[in-house]
Amino acid sequence: MAKAEAKKSKAREPFEIGGLSIPPGNRQTVDLPISLLYDHTPMTLTAHVVHGHRPGPRLFVCAAVHGDELNGVEIVRRLIRLSRLSHLHGTLVAVPIVNVYGFIANTRYLPDRRDLNRSFPGSAKGSLASQLAHVFMREVVGRCSHGIDLHTGAIHRTNFPQVRGDLSNPEAEDLAKAFSAPIILNAAFRDGSLRKSAMELGVPILVYEAGEALRLDEASIQVGLKGIVRVMQALGMLGTRPLKPNRVGPVVAASSYWVRAPEGGILRTALASGTSIAAGQILGGIADPYGSGEVEIAAQDAGVLIGKTNLPVVNQGDGLFHIARVLDADSAEKAVEQFRDEFDPSEDTDPLDLE
């Protein structure tokens, strides 16, 4: 009798979310009410919770904070289907679509035209964006110990796979290195962002950026899925066979800068994301449609091209090239080459190797 009582006292507590109680060793999809549309359709923030038998960290993984950023939705879908989650230590809270309004409408924003990632931590009595942010902070972030937020470039912009975080925080730096994306960017906090609001609650969070809005990119998806699994292993949440390590570690960029269009016109460039850039290098040119002249665009500092516009028609002031100032150019070039070798779409292999 005494042994049974002692065993019971050591049993893990259920995970509480949205008024529901999920026992250890169970998983459940939970709908968190947000609002009614004008036609009375209920809108919910939906989370899939995997609550392991064994104690451990509580990690949330979310996507589509911007409703048109789709790579993360597919990453989360694949993540929650992994058989190794049956051996989970801790709890995984997976939210594939945070901004359900934008997701349905294929837009970055909410119906009130607000950017959800400038609306955190939100308010129960604020705008629609503010109320959604408040629910997410209360029900997801506030119940977790760590987080990963999945993003892509904005519409008509491509981001090279990269992790962003506050590298002055040792735990965030360790998680960024564990994720093992080709580039780690030390990024300042932005007011109203999920990352800043989570850190203010003491929840270290990584942001993964890769690909373009309204598109699925297989290489970006695979890097993201592998990165999440590596982070979970680093946190002690998965005790199964580790993934094959990269030959070259991720490269740290202390800062980044945008090269903007000096005037409007038609942009010509042959640069691909991930290209190494030299200081003063000509990145492309802008010309008018009448052949009267062309303006060359040059890089300010050396680095790696981590983001670029996909539109040839540009206005004065448009962001054209996003360049990370890397600390080790040679290592950066090797990391990019490794990424391209590993995720070569012409190879008829399954590079995930996750099961």
Secondary structure, DSSP 4 states (H G I P E B T S, - for coil): -HHHHHHHHHSPPPEEETTEEE-TTEEEEEEEEEEE-TT--EEEEEEEEEE-SEEEEEEEEEE-SSTT--HHHHHHHHHTT-GGGGG-EEEEEEES-S-HHHHHHT-SS-TT---GGGS-S--TTS-HHHHHHHHHHHHTGGG-SEEEEEEEE-TTEEEEEEEEE-TTSHHHHHHHHHH--SEEEE----TT-HHHHHHHTT--EEEEEEEETT---HHHHHHHHHHHHHHHHHTTS--SPPPPPPSSPPEEEEEEEEEE-SS-EEEE----TT-EE-TT-EEEEEE-TTSS-EEEEE-SS-EEEEEEE--SEE-TT-EEEEEEEES-HHHHHHHHHHHHHHT-TTS-S------
